[in-house]
Amino acid sequence: MGEDFMHPPFQTYPSKNSEGKKHIVIVGGGIIGCCTAYYLTQHPSFSPSTHHITIIESRRIAGGASGKAGGLLASWAFPHQIVPLSFQLHQELSDQYDGENNWDYRRLTTVSLEADVREEVIENYEKLSKKAYNLNVPPPKKRPGYVSSKFNIGDSNSSLSSSGSSLKNDTASNEEEGSEVHVSSSVPSLHSLTNERMRSHTNSASDLDSVSPAEQLRETNIHNPLPTDLNWIRRELVNDWSSLGGTDTTAQLHPYKFTHFILSKAMETGAVDLLLGKVVGVKCDEMDCVHSLKYLPSVVKNRRNSRGHAENSDIKLGTIFNDENAKPIEINDIQQIVLSMGPWTSKILKDCPISGLRAHSVTIKPSEKTVSPYAILAELKVNDREFFSPEMYARKDEVYVCGEGDTLVNIPESSDDVEVVSEKCDELYHYVSKLSPTLSKGHLLRKQACFLPVLNVPTSSGPLIGETNVKDLYIASGHSCWGINNAPATGKLMAEILLDGEATSAEISSLDPKLYFDATILP
């Protein structure tokens, strides 16, 4: 199949393929919308002769977080209602469609570590190493096969989120009581519980002020060495580490490739159209039943191929924009609408409590041809009072690095308009380079940013999956940092809800959108 699936055919005006059929419209061409389309076409009740699906995407498939996320998959992610199903479906899809080659699926090991990358520590250790070399002193012996059991991280009942002091206090108290931790409006990340437990352990250590920082690190690592195959990290800088999951509980994929592939399989049925346009509103009748929507068709200025011909079937080619002065086009023959617009959902449903969190990331070509398959959640001490918390995911041919999110800017009109702050990306590269010689000697491939959809509800970590209080208007959004992980389960459950009237593969009553907002309140 090659990578032909990376260039899906599209149109800017509705086709007539939906005439006389049950017409389901999915708004949003990210991983959630594409998985929903795929599982609809796989449902026993679905038939191309009686059903038609239209995906409406403003700019490009996987143009937001679905194309710029790290792609970590974990059986201990949240929410617990859908994670086991989704983790299993990821494996099944890979087995069925050769995910290893088509979207870089593989199992891997995930660790959390705390390291000291202060300049004085690095300099002291280099001096210590040079002195040991000059004296012909052999390196400290390490106990083979030692794995830290100090921390029990990865509780599926915990919402892992980076938030600041309020979250730290809440986490501590909730851990003592054994209750579930829910964080909604704070920064979604995997670090918070890990960092707090590691810091509490570090702070309780005996006073070693009389010993140089480099010697402290060396002494620590004698008793708690990193796995031997984690060879792209300066292990001498690591204070402590903990396993978050092995190949039995964690995996990864390339989200951009996966989203395109799963869409291609849905479109192969002939029952799915991809329409480029910006949805500006949905219309309900007097019975609060949705029956139509309006959109602005996208304008695509194509590049020319080597023969001078315009190429109209490739979203990746050319510039795409929406003409705000154009007259909206209305689609009336709709039986069901699914909003899978991530943080843009609240632009259509005013009362929907989903906001956006901007996350920057970079991809780095390492100096070595390949690096060992690890996902690393790092807590780096950069000075006496500051820590920096990057996440590093080794892919087959690159390393993906992301940082903590921010809410400094509002959600723009489209995923193409997300502002990338170059300094934030440079900071990511700067600090991970201190920890990894393989990355410092490599080169930066891409700087990017996206918005994660965060559910602002204190009692739920999200997502929202199901029918709203407007008949035939559905929502699948608010997945936070686990959208890639939970996309297959969300798609399968949405297919059941749309075609069977209820979700049967998992019990998701607590994720019901009707519990959290009123969809009749429109802009």
Secondary structure, 3 states (H helix, E strand, C coil): CCCHHHCCCCECCCCCCCCCCEEEEEECCCHHHHHHHHHHHHCCCCCCCCEEEEEEECCCCCCCHHHHCCCEEECCCCCCCCHHHHHHHHHHHHHHHCHHHHCCCEECEEEEEEEECCHHHHHHHHHHHHHHHHCCCCCCCCCCCCCCCCCCCCCCCECCECCCHHHHHHHHHHHHHCCCECCCCCCECCCHHHHHHHHHHHHCCCCCCCCCHHHHHHHHHHHCCCCCCCCCCCHHHEEEEEEEECCCCEEECCHHHHHHHHHHHHHCCCCEEEEEEEEEEEEECCCCEEEEEEEEEEEEECCECCCCCECCCCCCCCEEEECCCCCCEEECCCCEEEECCHHHHHHCCCCCCEEEEEEEEEEEECCCCCCCCEEEEEEEECCCCCEECCEEEECCCCEEEECCCECCCCCCCCHHHCCCCHHHHHHHHHHHHHHCHHHHCCEEEEEEEEEEEEECCCCCCCCEEEECCCECEEEEECCHHHHHHHHHHHHHHHHHHHHHCCCCCCCCHHHCHHHCCCCCCCC
